[in-house]
Amino acid sequence: MRFLVDECTGPAVAQWLREQKHQVWSVYEEGRGMDDDDIVQKAFVENWILITNDKDFGEKIYRERRPHKGVVFLRLRNERAANKIASLRRLLKGYANQLANGFVVVTESQVRIARS
């Protein structure tokens, strides 16, 4: 799969996804300081699923109606990299085929998938 990992989500998540053989573009590593609008646009135009823990992307998708190819919003109480990776591991194991074009909210205990 192709993932664009937001800066706030961090390089450890990007590295783990690469180790799982996914294609990854990391804002932290390759576009630090990028504007959220530019991130949404890049993800859409280049067919990346955006992974973020920044709730502003929900507003961009739902209020501003920005087009996307999929967003994974990590809404976690524990923001440490290990917990983000564990949550993504569970998500990919159970829902990988449902991520494209969805808005996915991931918590420590559940996954919600909406089509916007």
Rosetta blueprint (number, residue, H / E / L):
1 M L
2 R E
3 F E
4 L E
5 V E
6 D L
7 E H
8 C H
9 T H
10 G L
11 P H
12 A H
13 V H
14 A H
15 Q H
16 W H
17 L H
18 R H
19 E H
20 Q L
21 K L
22 H L
23 Q E
24 V E
25 W E
26 S E
27 V H
28 Y H
29 E H
30 E H
31 G L
32 R L
33 G L
34 M L
35 D L
36 D H
37 D H
38 D H
39 I H
40 V H
41 Q H
42 K H
43 A H
44 F H
45 V H
46 E L
47 N L
48 W L
49 I E
50 L E
51 I E
52 T E
53 N L
54 D L
55 K L
56 D H
57 F H
58 G H
59 E H
60 K H
61 I H
62 Y H
63 R L
64 E L
65 R L
66 R L
67 P L
68 H L
69 K L
70 G L
71 V E
72 V E
73 F E
74 L E
75 R L
76 L L
77 R L
78 N L
79 E L
80 R L
81 A H
82 A H
83 N H
84 K H
85 I H
86 A H
87 S H
88 L H
89 R H
90 R H
91 L H
92 L H
93 K H
94 G H
95 Y H
96 A H
97 N H
98 Q H
99 L L
100 A L
101 N L
102 G E
103 F E
104 V E
105 V E
106 V E
107 T L
108 E L
109 S L
110 Q L
111 V E
112 R E
113 I E
114 A E
115 R E
116 S L
